[in-house]
Amino acid sequence: MSEIDQGNIRIQTWAGGSTVRMVDCTNAGKRGKVCLELSIGINDRDPQKVCDIIYNLGIKLDQVSDWETAIKFAELAKETGYVGVAQYELKAIRVPPIGFKQVLLENENFYAVFDFENFSIADRRDQANCPRFIPSHNQKKADFKKAYAFAKSLEGKIPETLTFDQFTSMLGDEAGVRGHYYCAMD
């Protein structure tokens, strides 16, 4: 999958371009709002035909930066006869804002991945138990924001000597984020 943000539109393509997903991120991350999504599926598995359909429309994919252009792109694609288009409404609180990027923190002792609504921390040293630290089941949305901000502040600053246990303690003590330990070997 590839993903690019252009203007207020997030464009994702899969499997050599046979599926294109466009999301209007104007209200992304806002409670009580919706984000509109267009899902364009090409009903042909011939890679050359897929490329011809997507890249030879009157509007190029890299020109789609607002919702009106996204709708025009979908209409042009549908006129080819090989394309199915579906429109959805997504809860905006679940859609990452434009410019949001996943944060990966790692050293020889652990690695941690922080997303918009999730995080996972894994111990690289204990191969017998493979301990993990994940959000607790009743985690609040604000906790994910705190965890992400904490991770962003540490990006590129993780000492090689910092251990899994020390990092998870820092996340709780300094960022105030609760979590749950489990053994990935179970």
C-alpha positions in Angstrom: 0.0 0.0 0.0 1.1 3.5 -0.7 -0.3 6.6 1.0 0.1 10.3 0.2 -1.6 13.4 1.6 -2.5 16.1 -0.9 -4.3 19.2 0.3 -7.1 17.8 2.5 -7.2 14.5 0.7 -5.5 11.3 1.8 -5.0 8.9 -1.1 -4.1 5.2 -0.6 -3.5 2.7 -3.4 -3.2 -1.0 -3.1 -2.1 -4.0 -5.2 -0.5 -2.1 -8.1 -3.3 0.5 -8.2 -6.3 -1.9 -8.5 -7.9 -0.2 -5.5 -7.7 3.5 -4.8 -9.1 5.0 -1.5 -9.6 8.8 -1.1 -10.5 10.3 2.2 -11.5 13.9 2.8 -9.5 14.7 6.0 -11.0 18.2 6.6 -12.6 17.0 9.9 -10.1 14.3 10.7 -9.6 13.7 14.4 -12.6 15.8 15.4 -15.3 14.4 17.7 -18.8 14.3 16.3 -17.8 15.0 12.7 -17.5 12.7 9.6 -14.9 12.2 6.9 -16.1 11.2 3.5 -14.4 8.3 1.7 -14.4 7.2 -1.9 -13.3 3.7 -2.6 -12.5 3.0 -6.3 -12.1 -0.7 -7.2 -10.9 -1.7 -10.7 -12.6 -4.9 -11.9 -9.7 -6.1 -13.9 -6.6 -8.0 -12.8 -4.5 -7.1 -15.9 -1.8 -4.7 -14.4 -1.4 -2.8 -17.7 -5.2 -2.2 -18.0 -5.3 -1.0 -14.4 -2.5 1.5 -15.1 -4.2 2.7 -18.3 -7.5 3.3 -16.5 -6.0 5.1 -13.5 -3.3 7.1 -15.2 -5.0 8.0 -18.4 -8.1 9.7 -17.0 -8.7 13.4 -17.6 -7.6 14.1 -14.0 -4.4 12.7 -12.8 -4.3 11.1 -9.3 -1.6 13.5 -8.2 -4.0 16.5 -9.0 -6.6 15.3 -6.5 -6.3 17.7 -3.5 -9.9 18.6 -2.7 -13.2 16.7 -2.4 -14.7 18.1 -5.6 -11.7 16.9 -7.7 -11.9 13.5 -5.9 -15.6 13.2 -7.0 -14.7 14.2 -10.6 -11.9 11.6 -10.6 -14.3 8.9 -9.4 -16.9 9.8 -12.0 -14.3 9.7 -14.8 -13.1 6.3 -13.6 -16.6 4.9 -13.4 -17.3 6.0 -17.0 -14.6 3.5 -18.2 -16.9 0.6 -17.3 -14.1 -1.3 -15.5 -14.5 0.5 -12.2 -16.8 0.3 -9.2 -17.1 3.3 -6.9 -18.5 3.3 -3.3 -18.9 6.3 -1.0 -18.7 6.0 2.8 -18.9 8.2 5.9 -16.2 7.5 8.5 -16.2 8.7 12.1 -13.8 11.6 11.9 -12.4 10.8 15.4 -11.0 7.6 13.9 -9.3 9.2 10.9 -5.7 10.5 11.5 -5.2 14.2 10.6 -3.3 15.2 7.5 0.5 15.0 8.1 0.1 12.4 10.8 2.9 9.8 10.6 3.6 6.7 12.6 6.5 7.0 15.1 9.0 4.2 15.5 11.4 4.3 18.4 14.0 1.6 18.7 17.4 0.5 20.0 19.0 -2.8 20.7 16.8 -3.5 23.7 13.3 -2.7 22.5 11.2 -1.2 19.7 8.0 0.9 20.0 5.4 1.8 17.4 3.0 4.7 18.1 0.0 5.2 15.9 -3.0 7.5 15.9 -5.1 5.1 18.1 -2.6 2.5 19.3 0.9 1.7 20.4 2.9 -1.4 20.9 6.3 -1.8 22.6 8.3 -5.0 22.4 11.3 -6.3 24.3 14.1 -7.5 21.9 16.2 -9.0 24.7 13.8 -11.5 26.3 13.3 -14.0 23.5 11.9 -16.7 25.8 8.8 -14.7 26.8 8.7 -11.9 24.1 7.1 -9.4 26.5 4.9 -6.7 25.0 3.3 -3.5 26.4 0.1 -2.3 24.8 -2.8 0.1 25.7 -5.1 -1.1 28.5 -8.6 -2.1 27.2 -10.2 1.0 28.7 -7.7 3.5 27.3 -9.0 7.0 26.7 -8.5 8.9 23.4 -6.5 11.6 25.3 -4.1 8.8 26.5 -3.2 8.0 22.9 -2.5 11.6 22.1 -0.3 11.8 25.2 1.6 8.7 24.2 2.0 9.9 20.6 3.3 13.3 21.8 5.7 11.6 24.2 7.0 9.4 21.4 7.4 12.4 19.1 9.4 14.2 21.8 11.8 11.3 22.0 12.2 10.7 18.2 15.9 10.3 17.5 16.9 10.7 21.2 16.6 7.1 22.5 19.8 6.1 24.3 21.1 2.6 23.4 21.2 1.7 27.0 17.5 2.4 27.7 15.7 -0.9 28.4 12.1 -2.1 27.7 11.2 -1.8 31.4 12.7 1.7 31.7 10.9 2.9 28.6 7.5 1.6 29.7 8.0 3.1 33.2 8.9 6.4 31.5 5.7 6.2 29.4 3.6 5.8 32.6 5.5 8.2 34.9 6.3 11.0 32.4 3.4 10.8 30.0 0.8 9.3 32.4 -0.2 6.6 30.0 -1.5 3.3 31.4 -0.8 0.0 29.6 -0.9 -3.7 29.8 1.9 -6.2 29.7 1.5 -9.6 28.1 3.7 -12.5 26.9 3.6 -12.9 23.1 4.7 -16.5 23.5 1.4 -17.5 25.0 
